[in-house]
Amino acid sequence: MKNSFSESYKAAGVDVTAGYEGVRLMKKDVERTNIPGVLTGIGGFGGLFQLDIADMKEPVLVSGTDGVGTKLKLAMLMDKHDTIGIDAVAMCVNDIICCGAKPLYFLDYIAIGKNVPEKVAAIVKGVADGCVQSGCALIGGETAEHPGMMPEDEYDIAGYSTGVVDKSKIIDNSTVKEGDIIIGLASTGVHSNGFSLVRKVFNINSKEVLDEVLPTGKTLGETLLTPTKIYVKPILELISKKNVKAISHITGGGFNENVPRSLPDGFTAKITKHSYEVPYIFKHLQEVGNISEHDMYNTFNMGIGMTVVVDKDDADEAVQILRNAGVESYCIGEIIKGDEGIIIE
């Protein structure tokens, strides 16, 4: 920006020129996310998106917002910032796909102690990667330098996404019935929830702790920082071919809180816990932290990042569709009558 520099503001801890440099560095990544409907690039006062509703009778907009939480501490300790943006996107788009909405666009908000352009660009690269994985556009965002509010090397990131679904195709659990099958879509690990407990269990306060090599061959840091799986494209593929009755995104609150959220009153999810292999990291967490099985399922995804409910006759084919779309999936339970919400046995 010509003539846009304030010596006084810089002395107070805010370098506006660093912000401009960050925008310059991230432009190529942002452009990777462009899809039909994007009308403006970054840098304006608002992101413009033209909605195509030609094939819809009653389009309904669906929005979601979320952050990454204390998983950010690991990114800071490892000085690795190019994947955490995927988590920010995932936490939003995985929520809005639960009602069948296709994500259209995403906006991010980064609050940072000191604006280091290369660091901000790395964070936004992750956001762009997440947008590409989910097929939505990154149409805007904000980076706010907060000297005195947080240490110079710390930051927080949150995001917001909007999608669209035809009203008649909203997935609302109204057709769920006894005998329907629950399919679990594999997670990539802990995803972005429960990290306050994770950090306490492993006493994560230095990079050295995260350098421990696990029996899997990966370090603890690599394992925990693995980005959240984005399920949008596999779910859209499944919806296009089968009648999906309910979807749950397994986030904070684990199985116990999230699976019942997608069920109508009078029905319970009966989960068979040995129907799939729980990843090593969860077993390690439980052992090291001496955590009860109830608390594990009430906090973590336990290797299942999303569940869908389909008719029993569709279950095997639905699993194959999801696998062909790139996500390992299993029949992990069934719908029964009752008011327990969820039974895991």
ABEGO torsion letter per residue (X at the ends): XBGBBBAAAAAAGBBAAAAAAAAAAAAAAAAAABBBGBABBBGBABBBBBBBAAABABBBBBBBBBBAEAAAAAAAAAGBAAAAAAAAAAAAAAAAAAAGBBBABBBBBBBBABBBAAAAAAAAAAAAAAAAAAGBBBAEEBBBBBBGABBAABBBBBBBBBBBBBAAABBAGAABBBGBBBBBBBBAEAEABGAAAAAAAAGBABAAAAABBBAAGBBAAAAAABBBBBAAAAAAAAAAABBBABBBBBBBGEAAAAAAAABBBGBBBBBBAAABBBBAAAAAAAAAAGBBAAAAAAABAGGBABBBBBBAAAAAAAAAAAAAAGBBBBBAEBBBBEAAGBBBX
